[in-house]
Amino acid sequence: MRTDIVAGAVLLAVTGVFWMQRDYTSRTSGNFPDMVLLVIAVLGIVIIVQGIRKGDKDRKPREVDPRMLGAACGLMLVWGTLMGLIGFTISGVIAFVVMALLIRRGRPTARALLTDSAIGAVVVVGVFLVFTRVLLVPLPVSTLIGM
């Protein structure tokens, strides 16, 4: 299975899940999220089409390991579950580091683990601050420590 076709299909699946979960308080409050979902769906379709059309003769396409795909899907389910218990920031950093470990080839070094953790913390806290402070969108907060 080609990675770009799988990535496009995952984008379409995630978009479909979010599309089915839409529930807006007013008619206009969902305009921007709907537009973002449509753009993501179109990009997913473009990625799939390019994956089908692209026949690079020099490069053998990378195969997707079904175990890795299953592990990534399982991680997303666990992250969604943990988000309600320990909040977006903590669960996001954990999910980021675990995904980085899944992607990394070979045995990770302590330096690589620290780097992944630092990058994960910066990215997740940055996203949290943008959503909660700029866009005023509430994200799940830890019921255990209030963060």
C-alpha positions as CSV (number, residue, x, y, z in Angstrom):
1,M,0.0,0.0,0.0
2,R,1.4,3.4,-0.9
3,T,1.9,5.9,1.9
4,D,0.4,8.8,0.0
5,I,-2.8,6.9,-0.8
6,V,-3.1,5.9,2.8
7,A,-2.4,9.5,4.0
8,G,-5.1,10.8,1.7
9,A,-7.5,8.2,2.9
10,V,-6.8,9.0,6.5
11,L,-7.4,12.7,5.8
12,L,-10.7,11.9,4.2
13,A,-11.7,9.6,7.1
14,V,-10.8,12.2,9.7
15,T,-12.7,14.9,7.8
16,G,-15.7,12.6,7.5
17,V,-15.7,12.0,11.3
18,F,-15.5,15.7,12.1
19,W,-18.1,16.5,9.5
20,M,-20.6,14.1,11.1
21,Q,-19.9,15.6,14.5
22,R,-20.7,19.2,13.5
23,D,-23.2,20.9,15.8
24,Y,-23.1,24.7,15.7
25,T,-25.1,27.1,17.9
26,S,-25.9,29.4,15.0
27,R,-26.0,29.3,11.2
28,T,-22.9,31.3,10.7
29,S,-20.7,29.9,13.6
30,G,-19.8,26.9,11.5
31,N,-18.7,28.7,8.3
32,F,-14.9,28.7,9.1
33,P,-14.8,25.1,10.5
34,D,-16.8,23.9,7.5
35,M,-14.5,25.6,5.1
36,V,-11.4,24.1,6.8
37,L,-13.0,20.6,6.6
38,L,-13.7,21.1,2.9
39,V,-10.2,22.2,2.2
40,I,-8.8,19.2,4.1
41,A,-11.1,16.9,2.2
42,V,-10.0,18.4,-1.2
43,L,-6.4,18.1,-0.2
44,G,-7.0,14.4,0.8
45,I,-8.5,13.8,-2.6
46,V,-5.6,15.5,-4.3
47,I,-3.1,13.4,-2.4
48,I,-4.9,10.2,-3.4
49,V,-5.1,11.2,-7.0
50,Q,-1.4,12.1,-7.1
51,G,-0.6,8.8,-5.4
52,I,-2.5,6.9,-8.0
53,R,-1.1,8.9,-11.0
54,K,2.5,9.3,-9.8
55,G,4.4,6.4,-11.2
56,D,8.0,7.2,-10.4
57,K,10.0,4.6,-12.3
58,D,13.2,5.2,-10.4
59,R,11.9,4.9,-6.9
60,K,10.2,1.9,-5.4
61,P,7.2,3.1,-3.4
62,R,7.4,2.6,0.3
63,E,5.0,0.1,1.7
64,V,3.0,0.9,4.8
65,D,3.4,-1.6,7.6
66,P,-0.1,-2.6,8.7
67,R,1.2,-2.9,12.3
68,M,2.5,0.6,12.3
69,L,-0.8,1.9,10.9
70,G,-2.7,0.0,13.5
71,A,-0.4,1.4,16.2
72,A,-0.9,4.9,15.0
73,C,-4.7,4.5,14.9
74,G,-4.6,3.0,18.4
75,L,-2.5,5.9,19.6
76,M,-5.1,8.3,18.3
77,L,-7.9,6.5,20.1
78,V,-5.9,6.4,23.4
79,W,-5.0,10.1,23.0
80,G,-8.7,11.0,22.5
81,T,-9.6,9.0,25.7
82,L,-6.7,10.5,27.7
83,M,-7.6,14.0,26.6
84,G,-10.7,14.1,28.9
85,L,-8.8,12.7,31.9
86,I,-5.4,14.5,31.8
87,G,-6.2,17.4,29.4
88,F,-5.1,18.4,25.9
89,T,-1.6,19.6,26.8
90,I,-0.3,16.6,28.7
91,S,-2.0,14.0,26.5
92,G,-0.8,15.9,23.4
93,V,2.8,15.9,24.5
94,I,2.6,12.2,25.3
95,A,1.0,11.4,22.0
96,F,3.5,13.5,20.1
97,V,6.5,11.7,21.8
98,V,5.0,8.2,21.3
99,M,4.2,9.0,17.6
100,A,7.8,10.2,17.1
101,L,9.1,7.0,18.7
102,L,6.9,5.0,16.3
103,I,8.2,6.9,13.3
104,R,11.8,6.7,14.3
105,R,13.9,3.9,12.9
106,G,16.1,1.9,15.3
107,R,16.5,2.4,19.0
108,P,16.0,6.0,20.2
109,T,18.7,7.7,22.1
110,A,18.2,9.8,25.2
111,R,19.1,12.9,23.2
112,A,16.4,12.1,20.5
113,L,13.8,11.4,23.3
114,L,14.6,14.7,24.9
115,T,14.5,16.5,21.6
116,D,11.1,15.0,20.7
117,S,9.7,15.8,24.1
118,A,10.9,19.4,23.9
119,I,9.5,19.9,20.4
120,G,6.2,18.2,21.4
121,A,5.9,20.5,24.4
122,V,6.5,23.6,22.3
123,V,4.1,22.6,19.6
124,V,1.3,21.4,21.9
125,V,1.5,24.3,24.3
126,G,1.7,26.7,21.3
127,V,-1.5,25.1,19.8
128,F,-3.2,25.3,23.1
129,L,-2.4,29.0,23.6
130,V,-3.5,29.9,20.1
131,F,-6.8,28.1,20.4
132,T,-7.5,29.2,24.0
133,R,-6.1,32.8,24.0
134,V,-6.4,33.9,20.4
135,L,-9.3,31.9,18.9
136,L,-11.1,31.7,22.2
137,V,-11.8,28.0,21.6
138,P,-11.9,25.9,24.8
139,L,-9.8,22.8,24.8
140,P,-10.0,19.9,27.3
141,V,-8.4,20.6,30.6
142,S,-7.1,18.0,33.0
143,T,-9.6,17.0,35.6
144,L,-6.7,15.8,37.8
145,I,-4.4,18.8,37.9
146,G,-6.4,21.6,36.1
147,M,-3.9,22.1,33.3
